[in-house]
Each structure stands twice: as structure tokens, then as C-alpha cells.
Amino acid sequence: MPVRQLLLLLLVTLCGSAVVVNAGGFPNYHAHFDFISWDKSRNLAQLNEAQNWWQSAAFYQIYPRSFKDSNGDGIGDLKGITEQLPYLKEIDIAATWISPIYTSPMADFGYDVANFTNIDAIFGTLADFDALIAESRKVGVRIILDFVPNHSSDEHEWFKKSAAGDKEYKDFYVWHPGRMVNGTRQPPTNWMSVFRGSAWQWHETRKEYYLHQFLSKQPDLNYRNPKVRAAMSDVLRFWLQRGVYGFRIDAVPFAFEIAPDAKGNWPDEPRNDWVIDPDDYNYVKHIYTVDQPETLDLVYEWRRVLDDFRKENGGEERVMLTEAYSPIDVVMKYYGNGTAEGAQIPFNFLMIWVGNDSDAYHFADTVNTWLKNMPEGRTANWVIGNHDQNRVGSRLGADRIDMLNMLTNILPGVSISYYGEEIGMTDVWISWKDTVDPSACHTNPDIYEKFSRDPERTPFQWSDAKNAGFSTAAQTWLPVADNYKIFNVQRERKEPLSHLNIYKQLHALRNESTLWHGSVEVKALNKNVLAVTRVLLDDHTFVLLMNLYDATEKVDLKNAFENMPDEFEYVIVTERSSAKQGDSVPSTQIKLSPKEAVILRSPTKLTTTVGYYSYYVPKNKSVADES
């Protein structure tokens, strides 16, 4: 939910350029175990049995307005998603999370929820949702819903009753009569909305201001009221009962504001001197309105709802994915603490920071920062795009799409794709006249492009037919990309080295034991070349090499890493590669063309001690004890 200007607030302290970690979830510990006692078949079976379905899964985000239109109105819908579930299975997706489909006036395209337990008519009905769940079970693709807890729509019954002073709902939202300054009533604080201007809106009926950290049509719920927490937990239970496998939690850091003082007042936030636009969200420093300590307890509370449901109903673990553009030390707390479980997947947005001019050292630092900071026993995740960020092909270069998909899929843990990344979709320029995103519409024609999220939300490109096969409508809700006849599923299925087929190969490769359980080392070999190694005893070694720039590079893996075999074979290549899949290459003489990325595999299996960090931890023995 937070728009891209929020990223300016995140300060990340990056670590060194190379870290070797245990991919089983025990990062950065020196674990010099004796591999002689390793019984691969027995211990891999134990590890596989202990591993939950999501821990090495590929997730996929669907923006429902843009995925598939089944009724010709120019807007994607639930029946369209149901129709295309076999496609998700084709590309080996374990679970898809769907941006909001709840009843909504669509002021923020579904993130303003008027009914948390019903489906908006634009997308279909509850019966259509149930049909989606039923088909997902047949196909084998789990459904994850977007949960929007910070606020509702001002058209929600709760808000209407709260504004009317209803005793039950009076304190469901954050209200204040305002403060008098020289005889004039003003908002209670200087807090700013993400969508510009004051975060307070006067309500004429109630004669008070209400807090809205996003649009004025999105009033903030009051989580200091236990009744609100109970009601929202019931929302989770409602959808769990209907068969969802978990939730992506939207805009988590905004859930709590600092508690009011004894008189019911809040402090102003301090000024940001480097921002001069008084309507800009960053005009003040958000020390009282985001990342409050109570937020973590709320996340832990929701995790208990998911775990209790599983205990009562059985089946696989239900998952929570949390969205927080917060400092990394705060994000890591979303995993849980010593006494409470949190989100299995706190989104890792660090790669959003990587720019078009970032070199291999920056890439390595970005990856290793997460691995270094991740708590013991947790699972990493890798995100390069979503509905709030420019598409990765536009942000980092269309000629780097394959290598970035390779990176997120060879690293340990969960990979998360935004729809269209697998076929190379890029941003579409949207004129001011055609702009519909409120983040942009609340600005002006001179600056709207900096705020608009429309370019990355355009219709999915299924074929070279009208509207890219997305819709039969005369006009789609956002324009289709001009390049859809080149970049679409139908065409790319037929091209061996298309983005789509490389993506499929990557997901097939994720089933290798080494990529499930092997150690990982991420290192910049020089400014231009990033290398990732995955190593597992008694199994093949895998290496990703990425040449980020336009010079030809030569790589000597034996000089760069310990215990490298004399020879590798190419497992995945791109159209930039002169080598073919299955070709052999000496470890000391690997040539990379400009912007080329390849994945290599050792022809033999590792049978000697790696000497770094182990993926295997004996029972009742702490990895830290071996450091």
C-alpha cells in the first residue's frame, strides 16, 4: 500500500559483500560439522518432512483488475483468475496472493474496503470466490488474500455508525474534536497523509476530525479498541473457513499511532527540513504514526488466529505475508520473538532499492543484508516487484529481466513474483488524462508520473489477440502495452529462450535438493559480476553468474570459491549466451557476454567437506554452540 515515496524513509545499513549461510534457516553461524556422518537419504527425508509447504515455494501476486477479464467489461475478475489457474500450475506456482477483491467504492481500487466479508460486484460474487477455491484445490495452487487492516472505506457500516455516535462503534475509528488556534478550529496534529495533505478530515455530522493516513475515504481503524481487534480477527476466520491458505497483510506499520496523553491529545511530528512541499507526506518525520511497538503484538495476535485455525481444522500451515517498508531491524521483528510467532514471510523489499546503476557489490550487499539479519530458524524471501513499484524491467533494465528472475529463484527460501515478470512485462506510460491512480491524481500534471502506480498495473499479456487476450472490451481499464505482440504467453511458450521458458526452467530447478537445503554464498567477483553458489554434500553444486554491464567478462570459479570442481555444465542459459544447455566449461575459463546470466551445475557430486556453513543441524545441538 505505501507508495514509492515512502521508500525514501528507509535507511538500510548494508553488510560486507560476501556471506555464507545455512539455507535451512540458520544464518551466519560458523558450523563446522563433520560431514562423514552425513546420511543423505535419511537426513534429507527428515528435512523434507520438517519443511512446511511454503518454505521453498514460488508465490505469485495477481492484481485482479488486470489479470483476466471473463465478461468483457475491461476489468479483470474472479472467473478470469479461475480460468487461468492452470497457467499458474504450468509455471509451477505454489500459491497466489490476490490484491483486494472486497466490496469497495474503489477510491483506491479495493484498498478502501466497505465490507471485509463480501466480494465486490466488479470481481464477481461469493459463489465465484468459492468456485475459485474449489478449482484451486483441483489444480493445486493455493489462494492467499490481501488483508487490509489499517483502515476501511468511509462507506463501511462501521464508519457510518461511528460517525453517528453509535455506542458500539463510537470508538472504532480515531476521532478528535481538533484544537482551537486563535479562535479557529484546526486538525489535532500536523500528521500527514501518504496521499498528500493533512491526515485529518473534518466530519460535519459528528463534529470531529477523523484520522486517515491514506485517502480521506479511508478512515483509520482504532486498534486500541479491543472490539476492533476482535472484529478483524473474525474477518480472518471468515476467509479461512472459505478455504484460503493465508493473508498478505497490507500497510502493517500504520496500524497503531502513539497513544494519546491523559487529555486525549497527540504530539506533532517533527519537521523534515529537506522537504519544502507542505503537502508532501515526508514534510514531517513519522515517529508517532508508523512502526509503533504495539503493531508487532497485533501481528503476533493474527498469527495465533491462523495457527489456532489449523489446530482446529487440520491441513497445511496457513501463512502470513507482511508488508512493511521499515528499517530492517524492525522488519525482522515481524518474524516473531522468543515467545510468539509472527509472519512466516515478512516481505524482503531490499531489492527494491537496487538501481539501474547498482554494481555487483551493491547486489551482494543487498542480498547478504537480509541473510545476515534474519533470525535463527527463519526462512528468507525475495521480492523484486509489486503493484506499488515500477516493474523490474523498467527499473533495472529489460535486458536484465532473466538474470533477476534467476537471482530470486536460486537463493534459499521463498521467491515472490509480480504478475507479468515471468514474460518480461515493463511499465506502460500513462498520460495525465488516462491516469486513475489516486496517488497520482492527488498531485498535478507536472509531478504525477513520480507518484503514479498505473504503469505497473496494466493488463496481463496473454496473446497477440485484441487487448493482448486480456479482454474483449472496446477499452480496458488501463491501456495495454504497445509491445504485447512480442511479449505474451502464447508467443513465449513457443520460444525456447523466452522469458517465460527460462522462468519455467528456474522453477523446475527449485526442486533440486541443493536449492532446498544447500548452503549459499553470495559474492561480487568484481564490479560487474555477481556470483551465487549453492552447495550440498553428496549432491550437485550450482552457481549463478550475472554480468550486470556491457563488457565481456571472464570468471575463474576456482580462484573465487573453495572446493569448486574442475568443470561445470550449463543448466540455464539465455539468448545472450553463446553456450547451449548441457555444454561443459572449465571452472577457470568461463566467459560471460554483456548482460549475460547463466546457471551452472557441477557434473559430479560434492563428497568432501565444504568448510563453510552447514545446512544440517543435529537435534539438540545449537548452531551457535559451534561458532
Secondary structure in CASP SS format (residue, H / E / C, confidence):
PFRMAT SS
TARGET T0000
AUTHOR 0000-0000-0000
METHOD secondary structure of the structure
MODEL  1
M C 1.00
P C 1.00
V C 1.00
R H 1.00
Q H 1.00
L H 1.00
L H 1.00
L H 1.00
L H 1.00
L C 1.00
L C 1.00
V C 1.00
T C 1.00
L C 1.00
C C 1.00
G C 1.00
S C 1.00
A C 1.00
V E 1.00
V E 1.00
V E 1.00
N E 1.00
A C 1.00
G C 1.00
G C 1.00
F E 1.00
P C 1.00
N C 1.00
Y C 1.00
H C 1.00
A C 1.00
H C 1.00
F C 1.00
D C 1.00
F H 1.00
I H 1.00
S H 1.00
W C 1.00
D C 1.00
K H 1.00
S H 1.00
R H 1.00
N H 1.00
L H 1.00
A H 1.00
Q H 1.00
L H 1.00
N H 1.00
E H 1.00
A H 1.00
Q C 1.00
N C 1.00
W C 1.00
W C 1.00
Q C 1.00
S C 1.00
A C 1.00
A E 1.00
F E 1.00
Y E 1.00
Q E 1.00
I E 1.00
Y C 1.00
P H 1.00
R H 1.00
S H 1.00
F C 1.00
K C 1.00
D C 1.00
S C 1.00
N C 1.00
G C 1.00
D C 1.00
G C 1.00
I C 1.00
G C 1.00
D C 1.00
L H 1.00
K H 1.00
G H 1.00
I H 1.00
T H 1.00
E H 1.00
Q C 1.00
L H 1.00
P H 1.00
Y H 1.00
L H 1.00
K H 1.00
E H 1.00
I C 1.00
D C 1.00
I C 1.00
A C 1.00
A E 1.00
T E 1.00
W E 1.00
I E 1.00
S C 1.00
P C 1.00
I C 1.00
Y E 1.00
T E 1.00
S C 1.00
P C 1.00
M C 1.00
A C 1.00
D C 1.00
F C 1.00
G C 1.00
Y C 1.00
D C 1.00
V C 1.00
A C 1.00
N E 1.00
F E 1.00
T E 1.00
N E 1.00
I E 1.00
D C 1.00
A C 1.00
I C 1.00
F C 1.00
G C 1.00
T C 1.00
L H 1.00
A H 1.00
D H 1.00
F H 1.00
D H 1.00
A H 1.00
L H 1.00
I H 1.00
A H 1.00
E H 1.00
S H 1.00
R H 1.00
K H 1.00
V H 1.00
G C 1.00
V C 1.00
R E 1.00
I E 1.00
I E 1.00
L E 1.00
D E 1.00
F E 1.00
V C 1.00
P C 1.00
N C 1.00
H E 1.00
S C 1.00
S C 1.00
D C 1.00
E C 1.00
H C 1.00
E H 1.00
W H 1.00
F H 1.00
K H 1.00
K H 1.00
S H 1.00
A H 1.00
A C 1.00
G C 1.00
D C 1.00
K C 1.00
E C 1.00
Y C 1.00
K C 1.00
D C 1.00
F C 1.00
Y E 1.00
V C 1.00
W E 1.00
H E 1.00
P C 1.00
G C 1.00
R E 1.00
M E 1.00
V E 1.00
N C 1.00
G C 1.00
T E 1.00
R E 1.00
Q E 1.00
P C 1.00
P C 1.00
T C 1.00
N C 1.00
W C 1.00
M E 1.00
S C 1.00
V C 1.00
F C 1.00
R C 1.00
G C 1.00
S E 1.00
A C 1.00
W E 1.00
Q E 1.00
W E 1.00
H E 1.00
E C 1.00
T C 1.00
R C 1.00
K C 1.00
E E 1.00
Y E 1.00
Y E 1.00
L E 1.00
H C 1.00
Q C 1.00
F C 1.00
L C 1.00
S C 1.00
K C 1.00
Q C 1.00
P C 1.00
D E 1.00
L E 1.00
N C 1.00
Y C 1.00
R C 1.00
N C 1.00
P H 1.00
K H 1.00
V H 1.00
R H 1.00
A H 1.00
A H 1.00
M H 1.00
S H 1.00
D H 1.00
V H 1.00
L H 1.00
R H 1.00
F H 1.00
W H 1.00
L H 1.00
Q H 1.00
R C 1.00
G C 1.00
V C 1.00
Y C 1.00
G E 1.00
F E 1.00
R E 1.00
I E 1.00
D C 1.00
A C 1.00
V H 1.00
P H 1.00
F H 1.00
A C 1.00
F C 1.00
E C 1.00
I C 1.00
A C 1.00
P C 1.00
D C 1.00
A C 1.00
K C 1.00
G C 1.00
N C 1.00
W C 1.00
P C 1.00
D C 1.00
E C 1.00
P C 1.00
R E 1.00
N C 1.00
D C 1.00
W C 1.00
V C 1.00
I C 1.00
D C 1.00
P C 1.00
D C 1.00
D C 1.00
Y H 1.00
N H 1.00
Y H 1.00
V E 1.00
K C 1.00
H C 1.00
I C 1.00
Y C 1.00
T C 1.00
V C 1.00
D C 1.00
Q C 1.00
P C 1.00
E H 1.00
T H 1.00
L H 1.00
D H 1.00
L H 1.00
V H 1.00
Y H 1.00
E H 1.00
W H 1.00
R H 1.00
R H 1.00
V H 1.00
L H 1.00
D H 1.00
D H 1.00
F H 1.00
R H 1.00
K H 1.00
E H 1.00
N H 1.00
G C 1.00
G C 1.00
E C 1.00
E C 1.00
R C 1.00
V E 1.00
M E 1.00
L E 1.00
T E 1.00
E C 1.00
A C 1.00
Y C 1.00
S C 1.00
P C 1.00
I H 1.00
D H 1.00
V H 1.00
V H 1.00
M H 1.00
K H 1.00
Y C 1.00
Y C 1.00
G E 1.00
N C 1.00
G C 1.00
T C 1.00
A C 1.00
E E 1.00
G C 1.00
A C 1.00
Q C 1.00
I E 1.00
P E 1.00
F C 1.00
N C 1.00
F C 1.00
L H 1.00
M H 1.00
I H 1.00
W H 1.00
V C 1.00
G C 1.00
N C 1.00
D C 1.00
S C 1.00
D C 1.00
A H 1.00
Y H 1.00
H H 1.00
F H 1.00
A H 1.00
D H 1.00
T H 1.00
V H 1.00
N H 1.00
T H 1.00
W H 1.00
L H 1.00
K H 1.00
N H 1.00
M C 1.00
P C 1.00
E C 1.00
G C 1.00
R C 1.00
T C 1.00
A C 1.00
N E 1.00
W E 1.00
V E 1.00
I C 1.00
G C 1.00
N C 1.00
H C 1.00
D C 1.00
Q C 1.00
N C 1.00
R C 1.00
V H 1.00
G H 1.00
S H 1.00
R H 1.00
L C 1.00
G C 1.00
A H 1.00
D H 1.00
R H 1.00
I H 1.00
D H 1.00
M H 1.00
L H 1.00
N H 1.00
M H 1.00
L H 1.00
T H 1.00
N H 1.00
I H 1.00
L C 1.00
P C 1.00
G C 1.00
V E 1.00
S E 1.00
I E 1.00
S E 1.00
Y E 1.00
Y C 1.00
G C 1.00
E H 1.00
E H 1.00
I H 1.00
G C 1.00
M C 1.00
T C 1.00
D C 1.00
V C 1.00
W C 1.00
I C 1.00
S C 1.00
W C 1.00
K C 1.00
D C 1.00
T C 1.00
V C 1.00
D C 1.00
P H 1.00
S H 1.00
A H 1.00
C H 1.00
H C 1.00
T C 1.00
N C 1.00
P C 1.00
D C 1.00
I C 1.00
Y H 1.00
E H 1.00
K H 1.00
F H 1.00
S C 1.00
R C 1.00
D H 1.00
P H 1.00
E H 1.00
R C 1.00
T C 1.00
P C 1.00
F C 1.00
Q C 1.00
W C 1.00
S C 1.00
D C 1.00
A C 1.00
K H 1.00
N H 1.00
A H 1.00
G H 1.00
F C 1.00
S C 1.00
T C 1.00
A C 1.00
A C 1.00
Q C 1.00
T C 1.00
W C 1.00
L C 1.00
P C 1.00
V C 1.00
A C 1.00
D C 1.00
N C 1.00
Y C 1.00
K C 1.00
I C 1.00
F C 1.00
N C 1.00
V H 1.00
Q H 1.00
R H 1.00
E H 1.00
R H 1.00
K H 1.00
E C 1.00
P C 1.00
L C 1.00
S C 1.00
H H 1.00
L H 1.00
N H 1.00
I H 1.00
Y H 1.00
K H 1.00
Q H 1.00
L H 1.00
H H 1.00
A H 1.00
L H 1.00
R C 1.00
N C 1.00
E C 1.00
S H 1.00
T H 1.00
L H 1.00
W H 1.00
H H 1.00
G C 1.00
S E 1.00
V E 1.00
E E 1.00
V E 1.00
K E 1.00
A E 1.00
L C 1.00
N C 1.00
K C 1.00
N C 1.00
V E 1.00
L E 1.00
A E 1.00
V E 1.00
T E 1.00
R E 1.00
V E 1.00
L C 1.00
L C 1.00
D C 1.00
D C 1.00
H E 1.00
T E 1.00
F E 1.00
V E 1.00
L E 1.00
L E 1.00
M E 1.00
N E 1.00
L C 1.00
Y C 1.00
D C 1.00
A C 1.00
T C 1.00
E E 1.00
K E 1.00
V E 1.00
D C 1.00
L H 1.00
K H 1.00
N H 1.00
A H 1.00
F C 1.00
E C 1.00
N C 1.00
M C 1.00
P C 1.00
D C 1.00
E E 1.00
F E 1.00
E E 1.00
Y E 1.00
V E 1.00
I E 1.00
V C 1.00
T C 1.00
E C 1.00
R C 1.00
S C 1.00
S C 1.00
A C 1.00
K C 1.00
Q C 1.00
G C 1.00
D C 1.00
S E 1.00
V E 1.00
P E 1.00
S C 1.00
T C 1.00
Q C 1.00
I E 1.00
K E 1.00
L E 1.00
S C 1.00
P C 1.00
K C 1.00
E C 1.00
A E 1.00
V E 1.00
I E 1.00
L E 1.00
R E 1.00
S E 1.00
P E 1.00
T E 1.00
K E 1.00
L C 1.00
T C 1.00
T C 1.00
T C 1.00
V C 1.00
G C 1.00
Y C 1.00
Y C 1.00
S C 1.00
Y C 1.00
Y C 1.00
V C 1.00
P C 1.00
K C 1.00
N C 1.00
K C 1.00
S C 1.00
V C 1.00
A H 1.00
D H 1.00
E H 1.00
S C 1.00
END
